[in-house]
């Protein structure tokens, strides 16, 4: 599967390939680069012209920060 352009949502946030930073989904929806919002998939994702998907090392770091399992205390 080619995931270039596909970026997954986490807790109402998405990684912005243009800014290379965390972005609230509301900001993403107003961007001209957004091509598709797929809420029906699990996890939901957006397709964006600026996104590089998992090819972007900054996205991999963002994904890890938003999806790591909580550790028992």
N, CA, C, O and CB atoms as a CASP TS submission, in Angstrom:
PFRMAT TS
TARGET T0000
AUTHOR 0000-0000-0000
METHOD Language model
MODEL 1
PARENT N/A
ATOM      1  N   UNK     1       0.841  -1.189   0.000  1.00  0.00           N
ATOM      2  CA  UNK     1       0.000   0.000   0.000  1.00  0.00           C
ATOM      3  C   UNK     1       0.880   1.243   0.000  1.00  0.00           C
ATOM      4  O   UNK     1       1.822   1.323   0.788  1.00  0.00           O
ATOM      5  CB  UNK     1      -0.954   0.003   1.219  1.00  0.00           C
ATOM      6  N   UNK     2       0.605   2.183  -0.838  1.00  0.00           N
ATOM      7  CA  UNK     2       1.318   3.445  -0.886  1.00  0.00           C
ATOM      8  C   UNK     2       0.593   4.445   0.003  1.00  0.00           C
ATOM      9  O   UNK     2      -0.540   4.830  -0.285  1.00  0.00           O
ATOM     10  CB  UNK     2       1.433   3.971  -2.342  1.00  0.00           C
ATOM     11  N   UNK     3       1.247   4.866   1.086  1.00  0.00           N
ATOM     12  CA  UNK     3       0.583   5.771   2.021  1.00  0.00           C
ATOM     13  C   UNK     3       1.050   7.214   1.889  1.00  0.00           C
ATOM     14  O   UNK     3       0.755   8.034   2.758  1.00  0.00           O
ATOM     15  CB  UNK     3       0.809   5.303   3.429  1.00  0.00           C
ATOM     16  N   UNK     4       1.784   7.548   0.806  1.00  0.00           N
ATOM     17  CA  UNK     4       2.188   8.933   0.599  1.00  0.00           C
ATOM     18  C   UNK     4       0.937   9.772   0.421  1.00  0.00           C
ATOM     19  O   UNK     4       0.079   9.456  -0.403  1.00  0.00           O
ATOM     20  CB  UNK     4       3.136   9.073  -0.629  1.00  0.00           C
ATOM     21  N   UNK     5       0.837  10.835   1.190  1.00  0.00           N
ATOM     22  CA  UNK     5      -0.332  11.698   1.144  1.00  0.00           C
ATOM     23  C   UNK     5      -1.380  11.350   2.183  1.00  0.00           C
ATOM     24  O   UNK     5      -2.298  12.134   2.420  1.00  0.00           O
ATOM     25  CB  UNK     5      -0.941  11.641  -0.206  1.00  0.00           C
ATOM     26  N   UNK     6      -1.259  10.180   2.808  1.00  0.00           N
ATOM     27  CA  UNK     6      -2.217   9.741   3.817  1.00  0.00           C
ATOM     28  C   UNK     6      -1.609   9.964   5.205  1.00  0.00           C
ATOM     29  O   UNK     6      -0.512   9.488   5.497  1.00  0.00           O
ATOM     30  CB  UNK     6      -2.604   8.240   3.609  1.00  0.00           C
ATOM     31  N   UNK     7      -2.334  10.692   6.051  1.00  0.00           N
ATOM     32  CA  UNK     7      -1.881  10.964   7.410  1.00  0.00           C
ATOM     33  C   UNK     7      -3.018  10.627   8.367  1.00  0.00           C
ATOM     34  O   UNK     7      -4.154  11.059   8.171  1.00  0.00           O
ATOM     35  CB  UNK     7      -1.428  12.454   7.572  1.00  0.00           C
ATOM     36  N   UNK     8      -2.707   9.858   9.398  1.00  0.00           N
ATOM     37  CA  UNK     8      -3.727   9.373  10.334  1.00  0.00           C
ATOM     38  C   UNK     8      -3.992  10.371  11.452  1.00  0.00           C
ATOM     39  O   UNK     8      -3.089  11.084  11.892  1.00  0.00           O
ATOM     40  CB  UNK     8      -3.303   8.037  10.930  1.00  0.00           C
ATOM     41  N   UNK     9      -5.240  10.412  11.904  1.00  0.00           N
ATOM     42  CA  UNK     9      -5.651  11.294  12.982  1.00  0.00           C
ATOM     43  C   UNK     9      -5.464  10.604  14.323  1.00  0.00           C
ATOM     44  O   UNK     9      -5.538   9.380  14.432  1.00  0.00           O
ATOM     45  CB  UNK     9      -7.107  11.730  12.800  1.00  0.00           C
ATOM     46  N   UNK    10      -5.221  11.417  15.334  1.00  0.00           N
ATOM     47  CA  UNK    10      -5.090  10.917  16.697  1.00  0.00           C
ATOM     48  C   UNK    10      -5.646  11.955  17.652  1.00  0.00           C
ATOM     49  O   UNK    10      -5.087  13.043  17.792  1.00  0.00           O
ATOM     50  CB  UNK    10      -3.612  10.585  17.036  1.00  0.00           C
ATOM     51  N   UNK    11      -6.743  11.621  18.307  1.00  0.00           N
ATOM     52  CA  UNK    11      -7.317  12.518  19.313  1.00  0.00           C
ATOM     53  C   UNK    11      -7.664  13.895  18.795  1.00  0.00           C
ATOM     54  O   UNK    11      -7.484  14.883  19.507  1.00  0.00           O
ATOM     55  CB  UNK    11      -6.379  12.659  20.444  1.00  0.00           C
ATOM     56  N   UNK    12      -8.158  13.984  17.571  1.00  0.00           N
ATOM     57  CA  UNK    12      -8.526  15.285  17.003  1.00  0.00           C
ATOM     58  C   UNK    12      -7.350  16.054  16.446  1.00  0.00           C
ATOM     59  O   UNK    12      -7.487  17.218  16.069  1.00  0.00           O
ATOM     60  CB  UNK    12      -9.203  16.118  18.040  1.00  0.00           C
ATOM     61  N   UNK    13      -6.194  15.414  16.391  1.00  0.00           N
ATOM     62  CA  UNK    13      -4.997  16.064  15.867  1.00  0.00           C
ATOM     63  C   UNK    13      -4.455  15.261  14.696  1.00  0.00           C
ATOM     64  O   UNK    13      -4.718  14.067  14.553  1.00  0.00           O
ATOM     65  CB  UNK    13      -3.920  16.216  16.968  1.00  0.00           C
ATOM     66  N   UNK    14      -3.696  15.953  13.870  1.00  0.00           N
ATOM     67  CA  UNK    14      -3.087  15.341  12.695  1.00  0.00           C
ATOM     68  C   UNK    14      -1.711  15.977  12.517  1.00  0.00           C
ATOM     69  O   UNK    14      -1.481  17.115  12.925  1.00  0.00           O
ATOM     70  CB  UNK    14      -3.983  15.529  11.408  1.00  0.00           C
ATOM     71  N   UNK    15      -0.810  15.230  11.907  1.00  0.00           N
ATOM     72  CA  UNK    15       0.511  15.780  11.613  1.00  0.00           C
ATOM     73  C   UNK    15       0.438  16.557  10.306  1.00  0.00           C
ATOM     74  O   UNK    15       0.002  16.022   9.287  1.00  0.00           O
ATOM     75  CB  UNK    15       1.586  14.653  11.531  1.00  0.00           C
ATOM     76  N   UNK    16       0.862  17.811  10.331  1.00  0.00           N
ATOM     77  CA  UNK    16       0.845  18.658   9.139  1.00  0.00           C
ATOM     78  C   UNK    16       2.196  18.576   8.435  1.00  0.00           C
ATOM     79  O   UNK    16       3.215  18.999   8.982  1.00  0.00           O
ATOM     80  CB  UNK    16       0.508  20.131   9.509  1.00  0.00           C
ATOM     81  N   UNK    17       2.198  18.030   7.223  1.00  0.00           N
ATOM     82  CA  UNK    17       3.425  17.903   6.447  1.00  0.00           C
ATOM     83  C   UNK    17       3.964  19.234   5.967  1.00  0.00           C
ATOM     84  O   UNK    17       5.168  19.371   5.747  1.00  0.00           O
ATOM     85  CB  UNK    17       3.194  17.011   5.274  1.00  0.00           C
ATOM     86  N   UNK    18       3.107  20.200   5.802  1.00  0.00           N
ATOM     87  CA  UNK    18       3.537  21.526   5.356  1.00  0.00           C
ATOM     88  C   UNK    18       4.282  22.252   6.477  1.00  0.00           C
ATOM     89  O   UNK    18       5.345  22.831   6.257  1.00  0.00           O
ATOM     90  CB  UNK    18       2.325  22.363   4.891  1.00  0.00           C
ATOM     91  N   UNK    19       3.704  22.211   7.688  1.00  0.00           N
ATOM     92  CA  UNK    19       4.329  22.876   8.841  1.00  0.00           C
ATOM     93  C   UNK    19       5.301  21.976   9.588  1.00  0.00           C
ATOM     94  O   UNK    19       6.106  22.449  10.390  1.00  0.00           O
ATOM     95  CB  UNK    19       3.264  23.360   9.796  1.00  0.00           C
ATOM     96  N   UNK    20       5.222  20.662   9.318  1.00  0.00           N
ATOM     97  CA  UNK    20       6.003  19.650  10.043  1.00  0.00           C
ATOM     98  C   UNK    20       5.796  19.776  11.543  1.00  0.00           C
ATOM     99  O   UNK    20       6.740  19.846  12.330  1.00  0.00           O
ATOM    100  CB  UNK    20       7.496  19.778   9.708  1.00  0.00           C
ATOM    101  N   UNK    21       4.511  19.803  11.906  1.00  0.00           N
ATOM    102  CA  UNK    21       4.144  19.963  13.309  1.00  0.00           C
ATOM    103  C   UNK    21       2.742  19.421  13.533  1.00  0.00           C
ATOM    104  O   UNK    21       2.014  19.134  12.583  1.00  0.00           O
ATOM    105  CB  UNK    21       4.228  21.446  13.737  1.00  0.00           C
ATOM    106  N   UNK    22       2.376  19.285  14.798  1.00  0.00           N
ATOM    107  CA  UNK    22       1.047  18.856  15.193  1.00  0.00           C
ATOM    108  C   UNK    22       0.027  19.930  14.810  1.00  0.00           C
ATOM    109  O   UNK    22       0.309  21.124  14.913  1.00  0.00           O
ATOM    110  CB  UNK    22       0.994  18.562  16.712  1.00  0.00           C
ATOM    111  N   UNK    23      -1.140  19.508  14.375  1.00  0.00           N
ATOM    112  CA  UNK    23      -2.166  20.433  13.909  1.00  0.00           C
ATOM    113  C   UNK    23      -3.535  19.939  14.377  1.00  0.00           C
ATOM    114  O   UNK    23      -3.832  18.748  14.281  1.00  0.00           O
ATOM    115  CB  UNK    23      -2.128  20.574  12.359  1.00  0.00           C
ATOM    116  N   UNK    24      -4.351  20.833  14.873  1.00  0.00           N
ATOM    117  CA  UNK    24      -5.729  20.487  15.208  1.00  0.00           C
ATOM    118  C   UNK    24      -6.469  20.193  13.906  1.00  0.00           C
ATOM    119  O   UNK    24      -6.252  20.873  12.903  1.00  0.00           O
ATOM    120  CB  UNK    24      -6.431  21.638  16.016  1.00  0.00           C
ATOM    121  N   UNK    25      -7.331  19.200  13.916  1.00  0.00           N
ATOM    122  CA  UNK    25      -8.036  18.812  12.693  1.00  0.00           C
ATOM    123  C   UNK    25      -8.852  19.968  12.115  1.00  0.00           C
ATOM    124  O   UNK    25      -9.050  20.029  10.901  1.00  0.00           O
ATOM    125  CB  UNK    25      -8.950  17.622  12.970  1.00  0.00           C
ATOM    126  N   UNK    26      -9.328  20.883  12.958  1.00  0.00           N
ATOM    127  CA  UNK    26     -10.089  22.043  12.469  1.00  0.00           C
ATOM    128  C   UNK    26      -9.219  22.917  11.566  1.00  0.00           C
ATOM    129  O   UNK    26      -9.707  23.458  10.573  1.00  0.00           O
ATOM    130  CB  UNK    26     -10.630  22.877  13.656  1.00  0.00           C
ATOM    131  N   UNK    27      -7.938  23.059  11.902  1.00  0.00           N
ATOM    132  CA  UNK    27      -7.017  23.820  11.055  1.00  0.00           C
ATOM    133  C   UNK    27      -6.779  23.086   9.748  1.00  0.00           C
ATOM    134  O   UNK    27      -6.692  23.702   8.686  1.00  0.00           O
ATOM    135  CB  UNK    27      -5.680  24.065  11.781  1.00  0.00           C
ATOM    136  N   UNK    28      -6.675  21.790   9.831  1.00  0.00           N
ATOM    137  CA  UNK    28      -6.439  20.971   8.649  1.00  0.00           C
ATOM    138  C   UNK    28      -7.607  21.088   7.668  1.00  0.00           C
ATOM    139  O   UNK    28      -7.392  21.161   6.458  1.00  0.00           O
ATOM    140  CB  UNK    28      -6.221  19.504   9.050  1.00  0.00           C
ATOM    141  N   UNK    29      -8.827  21.105   8.172  1.00  0.00           N
ATOM    142  CA  UNK    29     -10.005  21.169   7.309  1.00  0.00           C
ATOM    143  C   UNK    29     -10.068  22.451   6.487  1.00  0.00           C
ATOM    144  O   UNK    29     -10.685  22.472   5.422  1.00  0.00           O
ATOM    145  CB  UNK    29     -11.255  21.043   8.140  1.00  0.00           C
ATOM    146  N   UNK    30      -9.439  23.521   6.968  1.00  0.00           N
ATOM    147  CA  UNK    30      -9.446  24.789   6.249  1.00  0.00           C
ATOM    148  C   UNK    30      -8.303  24.946   5.264  1.00  0.00           C
ATOM    149  O   UNK    30      -8.201  25.981   4.607  1.00  0.00           O
ATOM    150  CB  UNK    30      -9.406  25.907   7.218  1.00  0.00           C
ATOM    151  N   UNK    31      -7.449  23.955   5.146  1.00  0.00           N
ATOM    152  CA  UNK    31      -6.260  24.048   4.295  1.00  0.00           C
ATOM    153  C   UNK    31      -6.585  23.639   2.852  1.00  0.00           C
ATOM    154  O   UNK    31      -7.343  22.699   2.612  1.00  0.00           O
ATOM    155  CB  UNK    31      -5.127  23.162   4.856  1.00  0.00           C
ATOM    156  N   UNK    32      -5.998  24.363   1.910  1.00  0.00           N
ATOM    157  CA  UNK    32      -6.220  24.072   0.485  1.00  0.00           C
ATOM    158  C   UNK    32      -5.548  22.768   0.042  1.00  0.00           C
ATOM    159  O   UNK    32      -5.906  22.224  -1.002  1.00  0.00           O
ATOM    160  CB  UNK    32      -5.702  25.226  -0.367  1.00  0.00           C
ATOM    161  N   UNK    33      -4.579  22.257   0.817  1.00  0.00           N
ATOM    162  CA  UNK    33      -3.881  21.019   0.458  1.00  0.00           C
ATOM    163  C   UNK    33      -4.699  19.771   0.774  1.00  0.00           C
ATOM    164  O   UNK    33      -4.408  18.693   0.257  1.00  0.00           O
ATOM    165  CB  UNK    33      -2.552  20.947   1.180  1.00  0.00           C
ATOM    166  N   UNK    34      -5.720  19.909   1.618  1.00  0.00           N
ATOM    167  CA  UNK    34      -6.546  18.757   2.002  1.00  0.00           C
ATOM    168  C   UNK    34      -7.349  18.262   0.809  1.00  0.00           C
ATOM    169  O   UNK    34      -8.038  19.037   0.146  1.00  0.00           O
ATOM    170  CB  UNK    34      -7.493  19.125   3.166  1.00  0.00           C
ATOM    171  N   UNK    35      -7.253  16.975   0.546  1.00  0.00           N
ATOM    172  CA  UNK    35      -7.977  16.366  -0.572  1.00  0.00           C
ATOM    173  C   UNK    35      -9.105  15.458  -0.110  1.00  0.00           C
ATOM    174  O   UNK    35     -10.125  15.344  -0.789  1.00  0.00           O
ATOM    175  CB  UNK    35      -7.022  15.581  -1.439  1.00  0.00           C
ATOM    176  N   UNK    36      -8.934  14.806   1.048  1.00  0.00           N
ATOM    177  CA  UNK    36      -9.942  13.852   1.522  1.00  0.00           C
ATOM    178  C   UNK    36      -9.858  13.710   3.028  1.00  0.00           C
ATOM    179  O   UNK    36      -8.767  13.732   3.597  1.00  0.00           O
ATOM    180  CB  UNK    36      -9.761  12.480   0.847  1.00  0.00           C
ATOM    181  N   UNK    37     -10.994  13.566   3.673  1.00  0.00           N
ATOM    182  CA  UNK    37     -11.082  13.203   5.080  1.00  0.00           C
ATOM    183  C   UNK    37     -11.874  11.913   5.145  1.00  0.00           C
ATOM    184  O   UNK    37     -13.043  11.885   4.759  1.00  0.00           O
ATOM    185  CB  UNK    37     -11.748  14.341   5.946  1.00  0.00           C
ATOM    186  N   UNK    38     -11.259  10.847   5.627  1.00  0.00           N
ATOM    187  CA  UNK    38     -11.925   9.550   5.720  1.00  0.00           C
ATOM    188  C   UNK    38     -12.158   9.238   7.186  1.00  0.00           C
ATOM    189  O   UNK    38     -11.257   8.768   7.881  1.00  0.00           O
ATOM    190  CB  UNK    38     -11.086   8.425   5.037  1.00  0.00           C
ATOM    191  N   UNK    39     -13.378   9.501   7.657  1.00  0.00           N
ATOM    192  CA  UNK    39     -13.728   9.262   9.063  1.00  0.00           C
ATOM    193  C   UNK    39     -14.171   7.832   9.296  1.00  0.00           C
ATOM    194  O   UNK    39     -14.227   7.383  10.441  1.00  0.00           O
ATOM    195  CB  UNK    39     -14.828  10.214   9.506  1.00  0.00           C
ATOM    196  N   UNK    40     -14.485   7.110   8.237  1.00  0.00           N
ATOM    197  CA  UNK    40     -15.047   5.762   8.362  1.00  0.00           C
ATOM    198  C   UNK    40     -13.989   4.693   8.619  1.00  0.00           C
ATOM    199  O   UNK    40     -14.314   3.607   9.099  1.00  0.00           O
ATOM    200  CB  UNK    40     -15.814   5.414   7.113  1.00  0.00           C
ATOM    201  N   UNK    41     -12.735   4.986   8.309  1.00  0.00           N
ATOM    202  CA  UNK    41     -11.690   3.986   8.503  1.00  0.00           C
ATOM    203  C   UNK    41     -11.244   3.974   9.964  1.00  0.00           C
ATOM    204  O   UNK    41     -11.603   4.858  10.741  1.00  0.00           O
ATOM    205  CB  UNK    41     -10.487   4.263   7.572  1.00  0.00           C
ATOM    206  N   UNK    42     -10.471   2.976  10.320  1.00  0.00           N
ATOM    207  CA  UNK    42      -9.932   2.899  11.671  1.00  0.00           C
ATOM    208  C   UNK    42      -8.443   2.623  11.570  1.00  0.00           C
ATOM    209  O   UNK    42      -8.066   1.516  11.186  1.00  0.00           O
ATOM    210  CB  UNK    42     -10.653   1.801  12.513  1.00  0.00           C
ATOM    211  N   UNK    43      -7.589   3.563  11.893  1.00  0.00           N
ATOM    212  CA  UNK    43      -7.893   4.907  12.360  1.00  0.00           C
ATOM    213  C   UNK    43      -8.290   5.820  11.199  1.00  0.00           C
ATOM    214  O   UNK    43      -7.935   5.560  10.050  1.00  0.00           O
ATOM    215  CB  UNK    43      -6.693   5.491  13.105  1.00  0.00           C
ATOM    216  N   UNK    44      -9.025   6.887  11.502  1.00  0.00           N
ATOM    217  CA  UNK    44      -9.399   7.843  10.449  1.00  0.00           C
ATOM    218  C   UNK    44      -8.148   8.523   9.891  1.00  0.00           C
ATOM    219  O   UNK    44      -7.125   8.609  10.571  1.00  0.00           O
ATOM    220  CB  UNK    44     -10.393   8.908  10.998  1.00  0.00           C
ATOM    221  N   UNK    45      -8.237   9.004   8.651  1.00  0.00           N
ATOM    222  CA  UNK    45      -7.080   9.649   8.036  1.00  0.00           C
ATOM    223  C   UNK    45      -7.511  10.762   7.109  1.00  0.00           C
ATOM    224  O   UNK    45      -8.672  10.852   6.708  1.00  0.00           O
ATOM    225  CB  UNK    45      -6.240   8.633   7.275  1.00  0.00           C
ATOM    226  N   UNK    46      -6.538  11.618   6.771  1.00  0.00           N
ATOM    227  CA  UNK    46      -6.724  12.649   5.753  1.00  0.00           C
ATOM    228  C   UNK    46      -5.747  12.353   4.626  1.00  0.00           C
ATOM    229  O   UNK    46      -4.702  11.739   4.836  1.00  0.00           O
ATOM    230  CB  UNK    46      -6.506  14.096   6.340  1.00  0.00           C
ATOM    231  N   UNK    47      -6.101  12.797   3.435  1.00  0.00           N
ATOM    232  CA  UNK    47      -5.198  12.744   2.294  1.00  0.00           C
ATOM    233  C   UNK    47      -4.889  14.188   1.950  1.00  0.00           C
ATOM    234  O   UNK    47      -5.786  15.012   1.775  1.00  0.00           O
ATOM    235  CB  UNK    47      -5.824  11.958   1.062  1.00  0.00           C
ATOM    236  N   UNK    48      -3.594  14.478   1.857  1.00  0.00           N
ATOM    237  CA  UNK    48      -3.148  15.858   1.724  1.00  0.00           C
ATOM    238  C   UNK    48      -2.018  15.937   0.706  1.00  0.00           C
ATOM    239  O   UNK    48      -1.184  15.035   0.637  1.00  0.00           O
ATOM    240  CB  UNK    48      -2.691  16.422   3.088  1.00  0.00           C
ATOM    241  N   UNK    49      -1.984  17.002  -0.083  1.00  0.00           N
ATOM    242  CA  UNK    49      -0.895  17.207  -1.038  1.00  0.00           C
ATOM    243  C   UNK    49       0.451  17.408  -0.348  1.00  0.00           C
ATOM    244  O   UNK    49       1.489  17.043  -0.900  1.00  0.00           O
ATOM    245  CB  UNK    49      -1.198  18.402  -1.920  1.00  0.00           C
ATOM    246  N   UNK    50       0.444  17.983   0.850  1.00  0.00           N
ATOM    247  CA  UNK    50       1.684  18.296   1.556  1.00  0.00           C
ATOM    248  C   UNK    50       2.219  17.118   2.366  1.00  0.00           C
ATOM    249  O   UNK    50       3.360  17.162   2.825  1.00  0.00           O
ATOM    250  CB  UNK    50       1.468  19.475   2.468  1.00  0.00           C
ATOM    251  N   UNK    51       1.429  16.077   2.550  1.00  0.00           N
ATOM    252  CA  UNK    51       1.823  14.958   3.401  1.00  0.00           C
ATOM    253  C   UNK    51       2.747  13.992   2.670  1.00  0.00           C
ATOM    254  O   UNK    51       2.604  13.758   1.470  1.00  0.00           O
ATOM    255  CB  UNK    51       0.592  14.218   3.900  1.00  0.00           C
ATOM    256  N   UNK    52       3.688  13.443   3.413  1.00  0.00           N
ATOM    257  CA  UNK    52       4.567  12.416   2.884  1.00  0.00           C
ATOM    258  C   UNK    52       4.299  11.081   3.559  1.00  0.00           C
ATOM    259  O   UNK    52       4.959  10.089   3.252  1.00  0.00           O
ATOM    260  CB  UNK    52       6.027  12.818   3.063  1.00  0.00           C
ATOM    261  N   UNK    53       3.350  11.044   4.463  1.00  0.00           N
ATOM    262  CA  UNK    53       3.023   9.812   5.172  1.00  0.00           C
ATOM    263  C   UNK    53       4.197   9.291   5.962  1.00  0.00           C
ATOM    264  O   UNK    53       4.973  10.076   6.506  1.00  0.00           O
ATOM    265  CB  UNK    53       2.554   8.758   4.206  1.00  0.00           C
ATOM    266  N   UNK    54       4.343   7.985   6.036  1.00  0.00           N
ATOM    267  CA  UNK    54       5.393   7.395   6.848  1.00  0.00           C
ATOM    268  C   UNK    54       6.780   7.592   6.255  1.00  0.00           C
ATOM    269  O   UNK    54       7.765   7.199   6.881  1.00  0.00           O
ATOM    270  CB  UNK    54       5.130   5.934   7.031  1.00  0.00           C
ATOM    271  N   UNK    55       6.895   8.189   5.067  1.00  0.00           N
ATOM    272  CA  UNK    55       8.199   8.507   4.496  1.00  0.00           C
ATOM    273  C   UNK    55       8.835   9.701   5.203  1.00  0.00           C
ATOM    274  O   UNK    55      10.036   9.932   5.057  1.00  0.00           O
ATOM    275  CB  UNK    55       8.068   8.789   3.000  1.00  0.00           C
ATOM    276  N   UNK    56       8.061  10.456   5.957  1.00  0.00           N
ATOM    277  CA  UNK    56       8.532  11.650   6.656  1.00  0.00           C
ATOM    278  C   UNK    56       8.968  11.268   8.071  1.00  0.00           C
ATOM    279  O   UNK    56       8.127  10.846   8.865  1.00  0.00           O
ATOM    280  CB  UNK    56       7.425  12.746   6.696  1.00  0.00           C
ATOM    281  N   UNK    57      10.259  11.402   8.415  1.00  0.00           N
ATOM    282  CA  UNK    57      10.707  11.015   9.754  1.00  0.00           C
ATOM    283  C   UNK    57      10.056  11.837  10.865  1.00  0.00           C
ATOM    284  O   UNK    57       9.912  11.346  11.984  1.00  0.00           O
ATOM    285  CB  UNK    57      12.207  11.148   9.846  1.00  0.00           C
ATOM    286  N   UNK    58       9.664  13.068  10.580  1.00  0.00           N
ATOM    287  CA  UNK    58       8.989  13.885  11.588  1.00  0.00           C
ATOM    288  C   UNK    58       7.604  13.309  11.897  1.00  0.00           C
ATOM    289  O   UNK    58       7.141  13.376  13.036  1.00  0.00           O
ATOM    290  CB  UNK    58       8.870  15.352  11.107  1.00  0.00           C
ATOM    291  N   UNK    59       6.948  12.747  10.884  1.00  0.00           N
ATOM    292  CA  UNK    59       5.651  12.105  11.095  1.00  0.00           C
ATOM    293  C   UNK    59       5.803  10.876  11.992  1.00  0.00           C
ATOM    294  O   UNK    59       4.975  10.642  12.872  1.00  0.00           O
ATOM    295  CB  UNK    59       5.017  11.707   9.743  1.00  0.00           C
ATOM    296  N   UNK    60       6.846  10.103  11.774  1.00  0.00           N
ATOM    297  CA  UNK    60       7.082   8.917  12.589  1.00  0.00           C
ATOM    298  C   UNK    60       7.252   9.326  14.047  1.00  0.00           C
ATOM    299  O   UNK    60       6.710   8.671  14.938  1.00  0.00           O
ATOM    300  CB  UNK    60       8.325   8.143  12.090  1.00  0.00           C
ATOM    301  N   UNK    61       7.989  10.391  14.301  1.00  0.00           N
ATOM    302  CA  UNK    61       8.165  10.894  15.663  1.00  0.00           C
ATOM    303  C   UNK    61       6.833  11.354  16.247  1.00  0.00           C
ATOM    304  O   UNK    61       6.530  11.058  17.403  1.00  0.00           O
ATOM    305  CB  UNK    61       9.178  12.049  15.682  1.00  0.00           C
ATOM    306  N   UNK    62       6.032  12.075  15.458  1.00  0.00           N
ATOM    307  CA  UNK    62       4.719  12.544  15.913  1.00  0.00           C
ATOM    308  C   UNK    62       3.831  11.350  16.257  1.00  0.00           C
ATOM    309  O   UNK    62       3.162  11.351  17.290  1.00  0.00           O
ATOM    310  CB  UNK    62       4.042  13.428  14.828  1.00  0.00           C
ATOM    311  N   UNK    63       3.824  10.343  15.403  1.00  0.00           N
ATOM    312  CA  UNK    63       2.989   9.161  15.615  1.00  0.00           C
ATOM    313  C   UNK    63       3.367   8.468  16.926  1.00  0.00           C
ATOM    314  O   UNK    63       2.492   8.061  17.691  1.00  0.00           O
ATOM    315  CB  UNK    63       3.127   8.179  14.429  1.00  0.00           C
ATOM    316  N   UNK    64       4.659   8.336  17.180  1.00  0.00           N
ATOM    317  CA  UNK    64       5.126   7.697  18.405  1.00  0.00           C
ATOM    318  C   UNK    64       4.655   8.474  19.630  1.00  0.00           C
ATOM    319  O   UNK    64       4.207   7.875  20.607  1.00  0.00           O
ATOM    320  CB  UNK    64       6.656   7.582  18.403  1.00  0.00           C
ATOM    321  N   UNK    65       4.752   9.808  19.587  1.00  0.00           N
ATOM    322  CA  UNK    65       4.341  10.639  20.718  1.00  0.00           C
ATOM    323  C   UNK    65       2.851  10.518  20.996  1.00  0.00           C
ATOM    324  O   UNK    65       2.435  10.593  22.152  1.00  0.00           O
ATOM    325  CB  UNK    65       4.698  12.092  20.460  1.00  0.00           C
ATOM    326  N   UNK    66       2.047  10.334  19.970  1.00  0.00           N
ATOM    327  CA  UNK    66       0.608  10.296  20.142  1.00  0.00           C
ATOM    328  C   UNK    66       0.036   8.899  20.338  1.00  0.00           C
ATOM    329  O   UNK    66      -1.147   8.764  20.651  1.00  0.00           O
ATOM    330  CB  UNK    66      -0.035  10.922  18.975  1.00  0.00           C
ATOM    331  N   UNK    67       0.838   7.866  20.164  1.00  0.00           N
ATOM    332  CA  UNK    67       0.306   6.513  20.235  1.00  0.00           C
ATOM    333  C   UNK    67       1.067   5.572  21.166  1.00  0.00           C
ATOM    334  O   UNK    67       0.812   4.368  21.152  1.00  0.00           O
ATOM    335  CB  UNK    67       0.287   5.933  18.880  1.00  0.00           C
ATOM    336  N   UNK    68       1.973   6.076  21.957  1.00  0.00           N
ATOM    337  CA  UNK    68       2.666   5.162  22.859  1.00  0.00           C
ATOM    338  C   UNK    68       1.736   4.742  23.991  1.00  0.00           C
ATOM    339  O   UNK    68       0.893   5.514  24.449  1.00  0.00           O
ATOM    340  CB  UNK    68       3.945   5.816  23.425  1.00  0.00           C
ATOM    341  N   UNK    69       1.907   3.539  24.415  1.00  0.00           N
ATOM    342  CA  UNK    69       1.065   2.992  25.479  1.00  0.00           C
ATOM    343  C   UNK    69       1.480   3.589  26.819  1.00  0.00           C
ATOM    344  O   UNK    69       2.665   3.815  27.064  1.00  0.00           O
ATOM    345  CB  UNK    69       1.161   1.443  25.519  1.00  0.00           C
ATOM    346  N   UNK    70       0.517   3.840  27.669  1.00  0.00           N
ATOM    347  CA  UNK    70       0.852   4.363  28.987  1.00  0.00           C
ATOM    348  C   UNK    70       1.516   3.252  29.800  1.00  0.00           C
ATOM    349  O   UNK    70       1.162   2.077  29.695  1.00  0.00           O
ATOM    350  CB  UNK    70      -0.419   4.909  29.716  1.00  0.00           C
ATOM    351  N   UNK    71       2.461   3.651  30.587  1.00  0.00           N
ATOM    352  CA  UNK    71       3.191   2.693  31.397  1.00  0.00           C
ATOM    353  C   UNK    71       2.588   2.640  32.797  1.00  0.00           C
ATOM    354  O   UNK    71       2.158   3.662  33.331  1.00  0.00           O
ATOM    355  CB  UNK    71       4.688   3.059  31.460  1.00  0.00           C
ATOM    356  N   UNK    72       2.556   1.456  33.388  1.00  0.00           N
ATOM    357  CA  UNK    72       2.051   1.358  34.761  1.00  0.00           C
ATOM    358  C   UNK    72       2.969   2.106  35.724  1.00  0.00           C
ATOM    359  O   UNK    72       4.187   2.115  35.548  1.00  0.00           O
ATOM    360  CB  UNK    72       1.921  -0.120  35.187  1.00  0.00           C
ATOM    361  N   UNK    73       2.391   2.722  36.725  1.00  0.00           N
ATOM    362  CA  UNK    73       3.203   3.475  37.692  1.00  0.00           C
ATOM    363  C   UNK    73       3.502   2.658  38.920  1.00  0.00           C
ATOM    364  O   UNK    73       4.174   3.139  39.832  1.00  0.00           O
ATOM    365  CB  UNK    73       2.505   4.757  38.094  1.00  0.00           C
TER
END
